[in-house]
């Protein structure tokens, strides 16, 4: 038997036999995730993802869709049955991935169409960045946009023919519904097989040519013209009112700020250097005031309504740029933000063995026993909640309540402070995302209080809300530990330790490096493994 034949036979037979003892445990785990901690009756469906370790794949293991993991079993089935492959790529803490699952992948009607006409494959983009990169390049080139969930249709020999990102379940002008797309693509495959195959071949060839460097030209080190062009482009795209680069929606861009800080460190007295520092510092201050910086939990158009998932790589890179801001200015504000970020990572994204977890989810149950998760439910507050929790009067000032100062400073309103255009599913209706529109000095002036009283009141208010939040159902934790993202976080702790002269941060970086050496390094081959997981027994498990 050839190796290929053996691998296919193993995937079809032994793999399921050797993994079957895990099924009961995994079903229990999945049921718990699906009900906010309350285990209910066994799920109606289960598919081949039940044997996987990826938290994202396990989230889809009880869909009525007959999902396959990326591998030979699915490929061979597509060839044998002469069906297109529907490839869905995402990650476990992605809000829009959850939306498409809830609307389409949990639908019996849509699952029936998927199972009849396609071989359906689920991929965790953090587990298989190679697969994600290849087909994301196709989606971006063919549609002009990208993102997750990524939805791609492939021929049985894995050539992409069409795709996109999120599809609504039903037709919503001008976007076709997912079921419409499925039936149209399936019919095209039956009626225009040759055209489909040729189209896929041409697309793959174009992507191959554009992604491979011309070996004959040789690589040139970018010179002065390159960095001058970079600073010019960043200056042109800089938004001076609220900071950041480009139009809304804005995302943190630590790589750009690293470049600007590097330019400033080389030329602190030049106009370009001063401009680089100015753009960085203002952007970082506005981010710290906005909803992207969680004022209660110390996690990190106005930086107001964030993507609520907390990704390790964001925390790592933001720790680096805020450390750079502190080195450049010695302003304690930036040091406080660094400590906020690292406190959160140490507390909520750290494994006992020293590694760092990947992320916390955007969605969570608003209350125990709730039937559906909502975006940002763990992080937001109603006006009445805040007023009730913070009803006590200020010390030595019985006429002013803690709630009055806190709600004014963080823009907490009776009708909520989220723009409806930023809330397409009404999940944040009447909710407030804390955002500091004024400085502590401005809040003190408006309330006719001294600054120290306001500062202490805001601190106490944050502590009270933090304790109240701990009684809510926590968002799902993706306990996958990725070598690359751990490397970024090691850099974050090391840079913070150097900038803030705090040896505890340096030691945390060393502990994480030792974790990688022990669990993610193969000394014989001198190679790094991509990922590991927290096992069911609390120990580290490989894929």
N, C-alpha and C positions, 0 to 999 in steps of 0.2 A: 504494500500500500504506500503510495507517495505521501510526502508530508502534507501537501495540499488536501489530498483526499482524507488523510487522518484528521486534519484540523476541522474539516467540514463534518466528518462523522462524530468527532468529539463535541462540537458545538451542538449537534442535533441530539446526542444521546448522553454521553457521560457528564457533560456540564450540568445538565438538569438533575441528574442523579446525585452528583456530588454537592449540589447546592440546595437540594430539596429540604434538608434539615433546617435551613435558614428561613424557609417560607413563613412558618408560624410566627417567628420573632419579627420578621419584616412586616407582615400584615398587621401585627399589633402596633408596631412603630408607625406605620402609615395611617392606621385608624386614629391613633393618638394625634398625629399631625393634623388630620382632617377635621377633628372635632374640638380643637382647642384644649387638649389634655384629657378629654373624656372618651374612653374606649367604648365603642358601641358594637352593634352586631357586625359580623364579617362582611366585607364589601361584596357587592353583587358581581363585580368583574375583577379579574386580574390578568395581566399579560406578562410577556417575557422580561419586562423591566424589573419584575419582582426579585430577580437574581442579581441585580446590580448593586453597587455600593454608592454611586453618585446620589446625593440628596435630590438633585433635580430629576433624575430618572425615576427615583422612587416616588416622587410626587405624582408621577403619571402612571404608576404601576397598577392602579385600579380604574383607569379610564376604560370605557367600552371600546376604544380604539385598540386594535391588535398591534401595539407598538413592538418594534424590534430595536435592540441596541445596534449601533454601527458595527457591522461585521459580516463575515462570509455567509452566515445563515440567511440573512436578509437578501444579500446580493444574489445568492444562488436561487432563492425563491422567486425573485423578480425575473431572473432569466428563464427559469423553468415555466413560470406562468405568463411570461411575456407582458409584464405590467410595468408601468412607470413607478418610480419610487417617490413618495412624498417625504422629504426631509425637513424636520422641524428642529431648529437649534435655539437654545436659550440657556438660562441659568436659574438657580433655585430661588433667588431673591429678587427676580425681575417682575415688576408690577404688571406690565403689559403681557408678559408670558402667562401670568395668572389669569388675566382677563380673557385671553384667547382660550385657555384651558376651560375656564368656567363656561364660556359662551359656546365653544365648538367641540372641544375634545371630550367634554362630559355629556354632550348631547347624543342620545341614542340614534337619532335620525341622521345626524351628520356622520357619526362613527360608522353607521351602516354603509354610507356612500364611500367613505374612506376605505373600509375593509373590503368592499366589493371590487373597487377599481384600482387600488394602489397597494403597494407594500410600504408600510409606514415606519419610518425610522426616527428615533429621538436621539439627540446628541446634546450633551452638556458642553457648552463652548469652553468652559474652564478646564474640562477634562481632555478635550480634543481641540486645542487651538488650531491645529493644522487643518482639520476639516472646516472649522469655522472660517478661517482666513481664506481658504480656497473658494468657498461658495459665497462668502460675503463680497469678495472682489467681483464675482459675477453679478450679484444683486445690485451692487453700487454702480457697476458699469452699465447694466441693462435698464435700471429704473431711476438712477440718479440719486438714490437715497439708500440708507442701510439702517440696521438696528435689530433689536431682538423683541419678540421672537422673530427669527428668520425662517421663512417658508420657501422651500425650493423644490421644484419638480425635476427629477433626474431620469435619464434613460437607464435601463438595466445595467449598462456598462459605466454608469456614474457620471455621464455628461449632463450638465445642467441645460434645461431648455426654457424654463421660465421661472419666475419667483417674485418674492416681495418680502414684506415684514408681517405686520399684524393685518389680518383680514376680519372685518365684522362678520357675524354669523349670517346676516341677511343683507340684501342690497341696500346700501345707503348712498344715495347719489353724492358725488360721482364715483364712489367706490363700489365695486361688485362684492356681493357677499361671498363668504368662503364656500358655501355649497354650490353657488353658481360657478365659481372658479374651478372647483373640483370636477363638476360635470363637463364644463367646457374643455378643460385640459384633457380629460379622459376621452372625450369624443374626438378631439384633434389627434390624439395618439392613434386612435383606431382608423381615422379617415386619411390622415396625412403622415403616415409612419416615416416615409422616406424624407419628407421635408423636415420633420422633427429631428431625425437623426443627423441630417446634414447641418441643420442649424446649431445643434449641440456641438458638433465637431468644429465648426467655424468659430464658435464662441470660445471654446477651449483653446484653440490655436491662437486667437487674438490675445487672450489672457496670458498664455504661455510666452508669447513674444514680448508683451509689454512688461512682464514681471521678471524677465531674465536680463541681466546686465550684458551689454555688448563687451565681450571679453577682449576684443581687439582695441578698444579705446583706452582701457586702463583707467584706474580711479585717480581723480585729482583731489587734493586736499582743498576744501573751500577757503578762499582768501578773504581779504577785506571787503570786496564787493558783495560777497555773500551775506556777511553779518550786517552790513549797512542796509542791504535790501530787506533783511529780516526786521530790523528796527523801524524802517520806513513803513513796512506793511503792518506791523503791530501798532504803530502810532496812528495810522489811518483807520484801523479797525477798533481802536480804543474808544470806549463809551464813557465820557467824563462825568456823567451825572451819578451813576451808581457803580462805576468801575466795570472791569471786565472787557472782553474783546468780542466784537460782533453783536448781532441783535439777539433778542430773546428767542428761544430759551437759552440761557447761559449755563455753561458748565465750568467747573474749576479747570484751569489749564496750567497745572504746575510746571510742565515742561517749558512753556513760554516764559513763565516767571523765573525759572532757573536760568534760562538764557539771559533775561534782563538783569538779574542779580549778578551774573557773571560779567556782563558788560559793564555794570556799575563798578564792580570790584577792580576791573582793569583800568577804567577811566572815570574815577569818581568826580573829577573836576570838569569834565567835558560836558557840552550841552546834551549829547546823546546819553551819557552816563546819568546825568541828573534827571533827564526825561524818563529813562528806564526805571530808576528808583521811584520816581513820583507815581508812575502807572502801577507799579507793583504794590506800593504801600497803600495807596488809596483803594485798590481792588481788594486787598486782604482785609482792610478795615471794614469795608462794606460787606464782605462775606461774613465777617465775624458778627456783624449786627443782624444779619438776615436769618431766615429760617434754615438755611443750609448749615448753620452752626447751631446745634441743639443746645440751647441755654440751660436746659434742665439736666440733661444726661451727660454732658461733656463729651459729645461725639461730633464729631464733625461730619425779567425786566429788572427786580430789586433783590435778587438772591433770596426771595421770600419763600415760595412754595418749592421745596426740593423734590428730587427723586428720593423717596424716603429710605431706600435701601442703603445700608452702610457697608461700603466695600473696603476691604483691607487695603487695596492699592491706592485708593483715594486718601485714606487716613495716613498712609506712609508718605506719600508725596507731599501732602499738605503739611505734615510735620516738618519736612525738609525746608519748604519755602518759608514757613513761619519762623523757623530757626534762623534762616538767612536774614529775614526781616529784623529779627532781634539783634543779630550780629551787626547789621548795618546801622541800627538806630539806638540800641539799648533801651527801647521803649518797652516797659513791662507788659503792655497789652499783648504784644506778640508772644512773650514768654508764657503768659497765662493761657493763650490759645494752644500752644505746644503742650503744656501740661494737661489741658483739657483732653486733647486728642489721645495722648499716651495713657492717661487715666482710663479712658474708655477702652482702649485696646487691651490694656493690662487686665481690666476687670471683665470685659465681655467677649473679647475675641482671642483669648489666650488659653491654650491647652495646658494641663498640669505638667506635661512633659517638656514644655518650653516652646512648642510651635505656635503659630498663629492661624486661627480659622479664617475662612474666606470672607464671610459676610453675614449680616443680619437682614431679614426680609423687609421689603417695603410694606407688605400687607400683614395685618394681624386681626384677631378677633376683638371687637370693641368690648365685649364682656364674656365671661365664662359661660359656655352653653349657647353662645350665638351661633346661628346657622351659617353665616357668611363672613369672611374676612373683609376688611376695608383698608384702603390705602391710607397709611399714616395714622391708623387708629391708636397705636401705642404712643404717638408723639403729640397729638393735638388736644385742645381743651375747649369746652364750651364756656361762655361767659359766666353762666350760673355755677359751673364747677369751680372756676377760679375764685369767684366771689365767696362761695361757701367755704372753700378750703382756706382762704386767706382773710377771713372775716375779722380777725383780732385787730384791735387798735394798735397804733404805733406806740412804743414806750414813750412816756412823757408827752403824749399827744393824743388824747382820747377822741379828738374831733376828726382824726384822719385814720382810716383803716389801712392795713397792709395791702388789701386788695386794690384800693384806690391808687396807690403809688405804683403797684406792680402792673395793673391793667393799663394805666396810662403809659408807662414806660415801654411795655411790650405790645402795645396796640391791640389789646384784647377787647373785642366789641360784642354787644348783645347779639347782633346778626352774623357774627363771624367776620373774619378779615381776609378770607380767601376769595380772589376774583373768580366768578363762575366760569370764565373762559379757561381757567387753569384747572378746572374740575369737571371734566366731560361726563363723569358718571355720578355726579352729585354725592360723592363719598365724603366730601369735606364741607358740605352744606352746614351752616351755623357753627362751624368749627374755627378755631383760632390757631394759627401757626405763629409762635412767638417771634417777634421781630422788633429790635430796638431802633425806633426811628429817631430818637433823641439821645444825646449823651446824658450821663448821670448828672452833670452840671445843669443841663437844660431842664431835665425832669425836676431837679431840686428847685430851680427858679420858678417853674410853673406851679409847683406845690407849696411854695413859700416855706421850704425846709432847707436845712443845711445839707451839704453834699454827703457827709459821713452818715447822717441818718438815712438818706436815700440809699446809699451803697449797702448799708447793713440790712435795710428792709428788702431790697432786691435779692440779696444773698439768702436771707431767711425764706423769702417766697420761693426761690428756686429749690431750696432744700425740702420745703413742704410738698411742692409739686412732685419732686423726685420720689419722695416716699410714697405718695399717692399712686404714682405711676407703677411702682413695683407690685401693686396689687392687681394690675391689669394682666391679661394673658400676654406673654412675651412673643415677639415675632419669631418666626422660624430661624434657627441658626444653621447656616451651611458650615458643617464642621470639616469640610475638605481642607486639607493643608497643602497649598501649592508652593513649590520650591521658589519659583520666580517671585511671587507676591511676598513670601517670607523674606526673600532677599531685599525687596524694597523696604519692608518694615524694619529689618535689621539696620539698613541705612538710616531710616527715620530715627530710631532710638540712638544710634551712634552719633548722628549729626546733632541731635538734641542734647545729648550728653556733653558734647564738645562746646556747643553754643551756650548752654546754661550752666556749664561746669558742675554737672550732676553725675557722679559716678554710678548711681543706681541705674540710670538709663544705659550707660555703657555696659554695665553688667547684664542688663536684660538683653542687649544685642548679642553679647557673648553666649548667653544661655540659648538663645534661638539658633545661633550658628552651630553650637554643639548638637542641638536637636537635628538640624539638617545633616550634619556629619554622621550622626548615629542612625537615622531612619531613612534618609533620602540620598545617601551616597553609596555607590558601589565601589569599594576600594580596589577590587580585582580589575574591573573594567575602567576604573577611574572616570566614571560618569555619574551624573546626577539623575535621580528619578524625578518624574514630573510632580507626583502627588502622593499623599497618603491620607488616611482617614482615622477618625476616632472609632475604634472598634466597638462591637456590642458589649464587650467586657471591660471597656474603658481603656484598653491598651491600643497601641497603634496598629492599624491594619493597612495592607497594601491593596491595590486594585485587584 
